Amino acid sequence: MKKPENQSFEESITELEDIVAQLEQGELSLEDSMKLFERGLALSQASQKKLDTAEQKIQILLNKNGEQQLAPFNPSDDTEI
């Protein structure tokens, strides 16, 4: 099992989904549930760091004329960059 920080964002999300499914079944012992919960927290934190890094890169890419022009993401916006 890879360390959360060494997994891709997609791998982390997939593993988190698996953990949630296992925990929702309620068939695990308390000890096993706690271990999965801890793993889930580590995956969540690593994923959040990756998202923060991606946001910082986007801010840099949106830098125009020496000024930061961060625009909120709007998937229905048809404007081109």
C-alpha positions as CSV (number, residue, x, y, z in Angstrom):
1,M,0.0,0.0,0.0
2,K,1.4,3.3,-1.1
3,K,1.8,6.3,1.2
4,P,-1.0,8.8,0.6
5,E,1.4,11.5,-0.6
6,N,2.8,9.0,-3.2
7,Q,-0.5,8.2,-4.7
8,S,-2.1,10.1,-7.6
9,F,-5.2,12.2,-6.8
10,E,-7.3,9.7,-8.6
11,E,-5.9,6.7,-6.7
12,S,-6.5,8.4,-3.4
13,I,-10.2,9.2,-4.4
14,T,-10.7,5.5,-5.4
15,E,-9.2,4.2,-2.2
16,L,-11.3,6.7,-0.2
17,E,-14.5,5.4,-1.9
18,D,-13.5,1.9,-1.1
19,I,-12.9,2.8,2.6
20,V,-16.3,4.5,2.8
21,A,-18.0,1.5,1.3
22,Q,-16.3,-0.8,3.9
23,L,-17.1,1.4,6.8
24,E,-20.7,1.8,5.7
25,Q,-21.2,-2.0,5.7
26,G,-20.6,-2.0,9.4
27,E,-19.1,-5.5,9.4
28,L,-15.6,-4.5,10.6
29,S,-14.3,-4.7,14.1
30,L,-13.8,-1.4,16.0
31,E,-10.0,-1.8,15.6
32,D,-10.2,-2.3,11.8
33,S,-12.7,0.5,11.5
34,M,-10.3,2.9,13.3
35,K,-7.4,1.8,11.0
36,L,-9.5,2.5,7.9
37,F,-10.7,5.8,9.3
38,E,-7.0,6.9,10.0
39,R,-6.1,5.8,6.5
40,G,-9.0,7.8,5.1
41,L,-8.0,10.9,7.0
42,A,-4.4,10.6,5.6
43,L,-5.7,10.2,2.1
44,S,-8.1,13.1,2.5
45,Q,-5.3,15.4,3.8
46,A,-2.9,14.4,1.0
47,S,-5.6,14.9,-1.6
48,Q,-6.4,18.4,-0.2
49,K,-2.7,19.3,-0.5
50,K,-2.7,18.2,-4.1
51,L,-5.8,20.3,-4.8
52,D,-4.2,23.3,-3.1
53,T,-1.1,22.9,-5.2
54,A,-3.2,22.7,-8.4
55,E,-5.0,25.8,-7.4
56,Q,-1.7,27.7,-6.9
57,K,-0.6,26.5,-10.3
58,I,-3.9,27.8,-11.8
59,Q,-3.3,31.2,-10.1
60,I,0.1,31.4,-11.7
61,L,-1.3,30.5,-15.1
62,L,-4.0,33.2,-14.8
63,N,-1.4,35.9,-13.9
64,K,-1.9,38.6,-16.6
65,N,0.0,41.9,-16.9
66,G,1.8,41.4,-13.6
67,E,-1.5,41.2,-11.6
68,Q,-3.2,38.2,-10.2
69,Q,-6.6,37.7,-11.8
70,L,-8.0,34.7,-10.1
71,A,-11.4,33.9,-11.5
72,P,-13.7,31.3,-9.9
73,F,-14.1,28.1,-11.9
74,N,-17.4,28.1,-13.8
75,P,-17.9,25.0,-15.9
76,S,-20.7,26.6,-17.8
77,D,-18.6,29.6,-18.8
78,D,-17.9,29.5,-22.5
79,T,-15.1,32.1,-22.5
80,E,-11.7,30.9,-23.7
81,I,-8.4,31.6,-22.1
